[in-house]
Each structure stands twice: as structure tokens, then as C-alpha cells.
């Protein structure tokens, strides 16, 4: 098995995350979803950006819910994971002001609210990985864990937390 993803979506002509986002014609919500507990969406420490677990929340607040493998197909859940990546990007932009302040994606942890017999967890979480690869290009290649869980908050289908590397400020190495 290769250590690199099978495909990495590069957006020709776009050299920064914000430019790639625009080239993809992908709009982010004006605000990241509000945390549902006593935590913050983003925390920066020692050059790393930690994004708390985000769920498949539409801009209007609608949650994508259900048990993957019995109530929701793997293909539907994969689109939910893509939505989660959009919410991760919105949280980053809210906190940093621009995605261009992100050097790259370090790691994702993807959880799928799965039926006990469901086996396609990596396929589902690829929805998030593929989008982040398209937005961050080669620096979007990341390490990752993807697994099934018995339940997630509010019966959401997927949750993903992420770690990014902060880009050095202008004039810094």
C-alpha cells in the first residue's frame, strides 16, 4: 500500500490555499459552526493549529444525521465528510483571517457513526481528505486515522478533527 493518496487534486494556476478555494468555486460559511460544549473550535500552540472535531453542519444549521451502513450510504457519508472539511476551513479562516496563514495539513482524525458491520471508514473520510488536498495542494497530504464509532453527538454521520501547520509570518524562516 502506498503512503501517498491515490490522487491529489491540484488546481492549475492557483498557488495559495485562498486562490485554490476560489478556483474551486467553493464558498465557505460566513462563520464556523458554534461549538456544542466548553471548548473552542481552534487553538494555536507551538506552530500547530488544532481544530476541534467538526461535524456535517450545513450553513443553515441543518445536521446530517444517521448510522452509516444502515440509514446512510457510504457515498452520502463521504459527501458529509466533505462538508465537515468545509466547516474545518471556515473555523480556520475565522480564527486566522486567511487560509494562506496555513502551511499545510498535518493530521486528520475521522470518526464515522457506523453500523457495526460497516467497513468503508477510509472511503468516507476521503471526502474530507480530498477536499483539503485540493485546497492545500501538495502540503495537503496528511497522516490520518479513520474508524467507526457507536455514536456521535446529535447522531451526526461523521466528525473530523484536524491538525495544521502554521505558516511562518512574512520575514520569518
HUMOSUL-V916059 format. One record per pair of residues at least 4 apart in sequence whose ideal C-beta (glycine too) atoms are under 7 Angstrom apart, sorted by the first residue. I is the first residue (numbers start at 0). J is the second residue. Records with the same first field share a line. If there is no record, write none. Layout:
I->J + J
//
This chain:
3->140
4->128 + 132 + 140
7->132 + 140
8->129 + 132 + 133
9->136
10->19 + 22 + 23 + 133
12->22
13->18 + 19 + 22
14->18
15->19 + 99
16->20 + 98 + 99 + 101 + 134 + 135
17->21 + 97 + 98 + 99
18->22
19->23 + 133 + 134 + 136
20->25 + 98 + 134
23->133
27->85 + 88 + 89 + 92
28->58 + 89
30->89 + 93
31->40 + 86 + 89 + 90 + 93
32->53 + 56 + 86
34->38 + 39 + 40 + 51
35->152
38->51
39->51
40->50 + 51 + 90 + 94
41->48 + 49 + 50 + 90 + 91 + 94
42->49
43->48 + 165
44->49
46->164 + 165
47->105 + 162 + 164 + 165
48->91 + 101 + 163 + 165
49->162
50->87 + 90 + 91 + 160 + 161
51->160
52->158 + 159 + 160
53->83 + 86 + 87 + 90 + 158 + 159
54->62 + 83 + 155 + 158
55->62 + 63 + 79 + 82 + 83 + 155 + 156 + 157
56->60 + 62 + 86
57->61
62->153 + 155
63->79 + 82 + 155 + 156
64->153 + 154 + 155 + 156
65->70 + 71 + 154 + 156
66->70 + 71 + 112 + 113 + 114
67->71 + 73 + 76 + 111 + 112 + 113 + 114 + 117 + 123 + 156
68->113 + 114 + 116 + 117
69->114
71->75 + 76 + 156
72->76
73->77 + 119 + 122 + 123
75->79
76->80 + 111 + 123 + 156 + 157
77->81 + 122 + 123 + 125 + 126
78->82 + 126
79->83 + 156 + 157
80->84 + 109 + 123 + 124 + 126 + 127 + 157 + 159
81->85 + 126 + 127 + 130
82->86
83->87 + 127 + 157 + 159
84->88 + 127 + 130 + 131 + 159
85->89
86->90
87->91 + 159 + 161
88->92 + 98 + 134
89->93
90->94
91->95 + 98 + 101 + 163
92->97 + 98
95->100 + 101
96->100
98->134
100->165 + 166
101->163 + 165 + 166
102->138 + 164 + 165 + 166
103->135 + 138 + 139 + 163 + 164
104->131 + 135 + 138 + 139 + 141 + 161 + 163
105->141 + 162 + 163 + 164
106->141 + 142 + 143 + 162
107->124 + 127 + 128 + 141 + 143 + 159 + 161
108->144 + 159 + 160
109->124 + 127 + 143 + 144 + 145 + 157 + 159
110->146 + 148 + 151 + 157 + 158
111->120 + 123 + 147 + 148 + 157
112->148 + 150 + 151 + 154 + 155 + 156 + 157
113->117 + 120 + 147 + 148
117->147
119->123
120->124 + 145 + 146 + 147
121->125 + 145
123->157
124->128 + 143 + 145 + 159
125->129
126->130
127->131 + 159
128->132 + 143
129->133
130->134
131->135 + 139
132->139 + 140
134->139
135->139
151->155 + 158
167->171 + 172
//
